[in-house]
Amino acid sequence: MSGAKNHDYHILPPDIWPLIGAASALCMTTGGALSMHGIAAGKVLLPLGFALVLLTMYSWWSNVIREAHAGDHTPVVQLHLRYGMILFIASEVMFFVGWFWAFFDFSLFPTPLVAAIGGQWPPKSLDAVLNAFDLPLLNTLILLCSGTTVTWAHHCLIHGDRKGLKTGLWCTIVLGMLFTSLQAFEYAHAPFKFGLNTYGSAFYMATGFHGFHVIIGTIFLAICLKRTYNGDFTPRQHFGFEAAAWYWHFVDVVWLFLFLCIYVWGNWGFAVD
């Protein structure tokens, strides 16, 4: 029969959201660049583009959820969705590799030509650094615990334990919010500021972007919690939750490297505050 579907792939119908998403991203980045140069139009374009990006994400992913409910996510489609998530996480890994590269370049080869650095690491201009075994260690334990709770939630989902799934998700979300709150407190009381030297710049960019990813992951899990209450996930089909769990474990692993490399090794031999 002409036009009959005889394969397991899902052919997407024409959709306006990719075009809106591209225009929104252009609007947001243009607004950001204009704002950095003090041009008034940037104050309008940046929030407008950001709002349109959020709208695109909400609408586009809502379409993906509707496709899943309609039965379009066959095993082949789910496999390719997993490939996409793996590639996305790989790109995020390379993003953080850049910040680690910068930190190690600054720390292993501190230039003696800049008075603020003085050929030593951490730079001699710093009066104090953060104690790795204070709040950073507590935040490390919190994230490690959150990794176990999201794994528990996944285990409960696979075995049809809806109550355990909800409890595990609630625990993970609360731990994620606690981590973010403690990091905000740490930033507010840090003995050095952003931009004064390469140490502060590398520290805040690496840990700050990780904190941003924690916020994104917490929102991701909160959406999964709402979908859980809606009854969306089943033991056989729950890619949305699986993607959120993978992302959360990625955030956990990155923090372990940040803690060991920046907080512990990067402050070695310096009198901590």
C-alpha positions as CSV (number, residue, x, y, z in Angstrom):
1,M,0.0,0.0,0.0
2,S,1.4,3.4,-1.0
3,G,2.4,5.5,2.0
4,A,2.2,2.7,4.5
5,K,4.9,2.7,7.2
6,N,7.1,-0.4,6.8
7,H,10.0,0.5,9.1
8,D,10.7,1.3,12.8
9,Y,12.0,4.8,12.3
10,H,9.9,7.9,13.1
11,I,9.8,10.5,10.3
12,L,9.2,13.8,11.8
13,P,6.5,16.1,10.3
14,P,7.5,19.7,9.3
15,D,7.9,21.8,12.5
16,I,8.4,25.5,13.1
17,W,10.4,25.1,16.3
18,P,13.9,24.5,14.8
19,L,13.6,27.8,12.9
20,I,12.3,29.6,16.0
21,G,15.1,28.1,18.1
22,A,17.8,29.3,15.6
23,A,16.3,32.8,15.5
24,S,16.0,32.8,19.3
25,A,19.7,31.8,19.8
26,L,20.8,34.4,17.4
27,C,18.8,37.0,19.2
28,M,20.2,36.0,22.6
29,T,23.8,35.9,21.5
30,T,23.5,39.2,19.7
31,G,21.9,40.7,22.7
32,G,24.7,39.3,24.9
33,A,27.4,40.8,22.7
34,L,25.7,44.2,22.5
35,S,25.3,44.2,26.3
36,M,29.0,43.5,26.8
37,H,29.8,46.6,24.7
38,G,27.3,48.8,26.6
39,I,24.9,49.1,23.6
40,A,21.3,49.8,24.8
41,A,19.7,47.4,22.3
42,G,21.4,44.5,24.1
43,K,19.3,45.0,27.2
44,V,16.2,44.2,25.1
45,L,17.5,41.5,22.8
46,L,19.2,39.4,25.5
47,P,16.2,38.8,27.7
48,L,13.9,38.5,24.7
49,G,16.2,35.9,23.1
50,F,16.5,34.0,26.4
51,A,12.8,33.9,26.8
52,L,12.3,32.6,23.3
53,V,14.9,29.9,23.8
54,L,13.1,28.7,26.9
55,L,9.8,28.7,25.0
56,T,11.4,26.7,22.2
57,M,12.8,24.2,24.6
58,Y,9.5,23.8,26.4
59,S,7.5,23.4,23.1
60,W,9.9,21.2,21.3
61,W,10.4,18.8,24.1
62,S,6.6,18.8,24.7
63,N,6.4,17.5,21.1
64,V,8.9,14.8,21.9
65,I,6.9,13.7,24.9
66,R,3.7,13.6,22.8
67,E,5.5,11.4,20.2
68,A,6.4,9.0,22.9
69,H,2.8,8.7,24.1
70,A,1.7,8.2,20.5
71,G,4.0,5.2,20.2
72,D,6.5,6.7,17.8
73,H,9.5,6.0,20.0
74,T,10.1,2.4,18.9
75,P,13.2,0.6,20.2
76,V,15.2,1.8,17.2
77,V,14.1,5.4,17.9
78,Q,14.9,5.1,21.6
79,L,18.4,3.7,20.7
80,H,19.1,6.8,18.6
81,L,17.8,9.1,21.3
82,R,20.4,7.5,23.6
83,Y,23.1,8.0,21.0
84,G,22.1,11.7,20.9
85,M,22.3,12.1,24.6
86,I,25.7,10.3,24.7
87,L,27.0,12.7,22.1
88,F,25.6,15.7,24.0
89,I,27.3,14.6,27.2
90,A,30.6,14.0,25.3
91,S,30.4,17.6,24.0
92,E,29.9,18.8,27.6
93,V,32.9,16.8,28.7
94,M,35.0,18.6,26.1
95,F,33.6,21.9,27.3
96,F,34.9,21.3,30.8
97,V,38.2,20.0,29.3
98,G,38.8,23.5,28.1
99,W,38.4,25.0,31.7
100,F,40.7,22.3,33.1
101,W,43.2,23.0,30.4
102,A,43.2,26.7,31.3
103,F,43.6,26.0,35.0
104,F,46.5,23.5,34.5
105,D,48.2,25.9,32.0
106,F,48.0,28.7,34.5
107,S,49.1,26.6,37.5
108,L,51.9,24.5,35.8
109,F,53.4,27.5,34.0
110,P,52.8,30.6,36.2
111,T,54.4,33.6,34.4
112,P,57.0,35.5,36.5
113,L,56.4,38.6,34.3
114,V,53.1,39.4,35.9
115,A,53.4,40.9,39.4
116,A,50.1,39.5,40.5
117,I,51.3,35.9,39.9
118,G,55.0,36.2,40.6
119,G,55.9,32.9,39.1
120,Q,54.1,30.9,41.8
121,W,50.7,29.1,42.2
122,P,48.4,30.1,43.7
123,P,49.5,33.6,42.8
124,K,51.3,35.5,45.5
125,S,48.7,38.3,45.3
126,L,46.2,36.1,47.0
127,D,45.8,36.5,50.8
128,A,43.9,33.2,51.2
129,V,42.3,30.4,49.3
130,L,39.3,28.2,50.1
131,N,39.8,25.2,52.4
132,A,39.1,22.1,50.3
133,F,38.1,20.2,53.4
134,D,35.4,22.6,54.5
135,L,32.4,23.4,52.4
136,P,33.9,21.9,49.2
137,L,34.2,18.5,50.9
138,L,30.6,18.8,52.2
139,N,29.4,19.6,48.8
140,T,31.3,16.6,47.4
141,L,29.5,14.3,49.9
142,I,26.2,15.8,49.0
143,L,26.7,15.2,45.2
144,L,27.9,11.7,45.9
145,C,24.8,11.0,47.9
146,S,22.6,12.5,45.2
147,G,24.2,10.1,42.7
148,T,23.1,7.2,44.9
149,T,19.5,8.5,45.3
150,V,19.0,9.0,41.5
151,T,20.3,5.5,40.9
152,W,17.9,4.2,43.6
153,A,15.1,6.0,41.8
154,H,16.1,4.4,38.5
155,H,16.2,1.0,40.1
156,C,12.7,1.5,41.5
157,L,11.4,2.6,38.1
158,I,12.7,-0.5,36.4
159,H,11.1,-2.7,39.0
160,G,7.8,-0.8,39.0
161,D,8.1,0.8,42.5
162,R,6.4,4.1,41.9
163,K,6.7,5.2,45.5
164,G,10.5,4.5,45.6
165,L,10.9,6.4,42.3
166,K,9.2,9.5,43.7
167,T,11.1,9.3,47.0
168,G,14.5,8.9,45.2
169,L,13.7,11.8,42.8
170,W,12.6,14.1,45.7
171,C,15.8,13.3,47.6
172,T,18.0,14.0,44.6
173,I,16.3,17.3,43.8
174,V,16.6,18.4,47.5
175,L,20.3,17.5,47.5
176,G,20.9,19.3,44.3
177,M,19.3,22.5,45.7
178,L,21.3,22.1,48.9
179,F,24.5,21.9,46.8
180,T,23.6,25.0,44.9
181,S,22.8,26.9,48.1
182,L,26.1,26.0,49.7
183,Q,28.1,26.9,46.6
184,A,26.3,30.3,46.6
185,F,27.3,30.8,50.2
186,E,30.9,29.8,49.4
187,Y,31.0,32.4,46.6
188,A,29.6,35.1,48.8
189,H,32.4,34.5,51.4
190,A,35.3,33.6,49.2
191,P,38.5,35.5,50.0
192,F,39.1,36.4,46.4
193,K,37.1,37.8,43.5
194,F,36.6,37.0,39.9
195,G,38.9,38.6,37.4
196,L,41.6,39.9,39.7
197,N,44.1,37.2,38.4
198,T,44.2,34.0,36.5
199,Y,43.5,31.9,39.6
200,G,40.2,33.7,40.4
201,S,39.1,33.6,36.7
202,A,39.9,29.9,36.2
203,F,38.3,29.0,39.6
204,Y,35.0,30.9,39.1
205,M,34.6,29.9,35.4
206,A,35.2,26.2,36.1
207,T,33.2,25.8,39.3
208,G,30.6,28.4,38.2
209,F,29.8,26.6,35.0
210,H,29.5,23.4,36.9
211,G,27.1,25.1,39.3
212,F,25.1,26.1,36.3
213,H,25.0,22.5,35.1
214,V,23.8,21.4,38.6
215,I,20.9,23.9,38.3
216,I,20.0,22.6,34.8
217,G,20.2,19.0,36.1
218,T,18.0,19.8,39.1
219,I,15.4,21.3,36.7
220,F,15.7,18.3,34.5
221,L,15.0,16.0,37.5
222,A,12.1,18.2,38.6
223,I,10.5,17.8,35.2
224,C,11.0,14.0,35.5
225,L,9.3,14.1,38.9
226,K,6.3,15.9,37.5
227,R,6.1,13.4,34.7
228,T,6.3,10.6,37.3
229,Y,3.2,12.0,39.0
230,N,1.6,12.2,35.6
231,G,2.3,8.5,35.1
232,D,4.4,9.0,32.0
233,F,7.3,6.6,32.7
234,T,7.1,2.8,32.5
235,P,9.7,0.1,33.2
236,R,10.1,-0.4,29.5
237,Q,10.0,3.1,28.2
238,H,11.5,5.9,30.3
239,F,14.2,7.6,28.2
240,G,13.5,11.0,29.6
241,F,14.3,9.8,33.1
242,E,17.3,7.9,31.8
243,A,18.7,11.0,30.1
244,A,18.3,13.0,33.3
245,A,20.1,10.3,35.3
246,W,23.0,10.2,32.9
247,Y,23.3,14.0,33.0
248,W,23.3,14.0,36.8
249,H,26.0,11.3,36.9
250,F,28.1,13.4,34.5
251,V,27.7,16.4,36.8
252,D,28.8,14.3,39.8
253,V,32.0,13.0,38.0
254,V,32.9,16.5,36.8
255,W,32.7,17.8,40.4
256,L,35.0,15.1,41.6
257,F,37.6,16.2,39.2
258,L,37.0,19.9,40.1
259,F,37.4,19.1,43.8
260,L,40.6,17.1,43.4
261,C,42.3,19.3,40.8
262,I,41.2,22.8,41.8
263,Y,40.3,22.7,45.4
264,V,42.9,20.1,46.6
265,W,45.8,20.0,44.2
266,G,45.4,23.6,43.0
267,N,45.7,25.0,46.6
268,W,48.6,22.7,47.6
269,G,51.0,24.3,50.0
270,F,49.0,27.5,50.4
271,A,47.8,28.5,53.9
272,V,44.0,28.1,53.6
273,D,41.5,30.5,55.0
